[in-house]
């Protein structure tokens, strides 16, 4: 018996636009992503494509630019692994290598995977025609996301959104005694500030923003659990309700997380812990994302990425 596709709520045109990608080369005419109802019509348990997405860009203090890439999958149950190489590559080649090779099923709570990594490009990319192209091939079909820092509509607030911070101040001023201030104005103030994320296990740096902080390498045997823990806090000290998710980013085998994702609040600092087990030796990268509310992903501001390099031995 055929399985019907789950219904997906409509999204704003700006959010949908990142999905209107072009298939690479001669496959462009076959690209099925042109209709606005493509997402709802194409979701299936397995056998569907994974599509890279250019999320947007921002300028760094040194004059270079950060390009943000994520992905959408149309598989509700099947996870895909696409190793680096002819089916998963970035051009120019100097930017290739840090993109995900593991693609989880569609997450219905936030519908796709936002800004899983960034690419830093020189100042010249803002003046000329330079672009970064991430290509994925699935079942012979090629999908490409082209990123460049020259369209103002794709500028991202990073690491905070001043306008939303102002809204937060207005809401806080109107709060009554006993109000849960993290729930005021449902969504108006959420996502205004990227949290500070610090690695506790394995020990590592603290930082904020989508460019991310890196911990490791750390070693573990295949089949054994690796404890993972991060601290999450709001830079300004206001109460926040944190969402923390753990993902396999790269690696040759399966990764099982003891707890994923986790939520807590309202609190000042929050410690999110889990454990990961690996079924095959090799080099892995795990990704952790922390944000005030999972709904804030679709507002494109603001969260923090973290990465852990793991060497798994037999």
Beta strands, then each sheet from edge to edge (+ up, - down):
strand 1: 22-23
strand 2: 50-59
strand 3: 65-73
strand 4: 80-81
strand 5: 88-91
strand 6: 102-103
strand 7: 113-121
strand 8: 132-138
strand 9: 141-147
strand 10: 196-201
strand 11: 206-207
strand 12: 213-221
strand 13: 225-233
strand 14: 240-250
strand 15: 255-257
strand 16: 262-267
strand 17: 269-278
strand 18: 282-291
strand 19: 303-313
sheet 1: 1+ 9- 8+ 5-
sheet 2: 2+ 3- 7+
sheet 3: 4+ 6-
sheet 4: 11+ 10- 13+ 17- 15+
sheet 5: 12+ 19+ 18- 14+ 16-
end
